[in-house]
Amino acid sequence: MPKRLFSEEEEEYLEYYIFCQDEQNYEAAAKHLDCTTEQISNWRGYHMKKRTLKRRWTERECEILRRFHPAMNVHEIAKMLNRPYSAVARKASNMGLKKRTYPNLLDAEIRKLSESGYTAREIAEELKFPLQTIREYLCRCKIEYKKETNDAHIWRQYTQSKSKRSKYHANN
């Protein structure tokens, strides 16, 4: 069988297909490109051997990395993105992302924000930390902060309307 040369556009399609499909069955791609599955398999094998076939980073993956890198373990992020640890660590380094391992490095700022009337959620957003990390830190250090009100929550609306109904029925 003659070796099939793919155009740049076809190679882009193959890269996308190979990395985004869970199955190793290339029938749909072969049909789309009007070639055999063996030709695709050979192309993949050649590029994997030469290490030229690499999954490109999407904007969504970069955003996830930016958001979670400061406070989350790189192994966890790699698992979330289905990428090797080394690829995630390298990309974070290339993006200039730094680890923020402990909120206690920002203790003065956390205390200042809580004294200014910020909620835990607002503090977490301001300092770009996961909400649970800030809540645990505030609790552990016994730092007072403004509690969130959930008046708009569906359960609160239900219980409030139920209590109004019971008062109405009690009066009649």
Helices and strands as residue ranges (DSSP letters): H 8-20, H 27-33, H 37-50, H 59-68, H 74-81, H 85-94, G 103-106, H 107-115, H 120-127, H 131-140, H 154-171
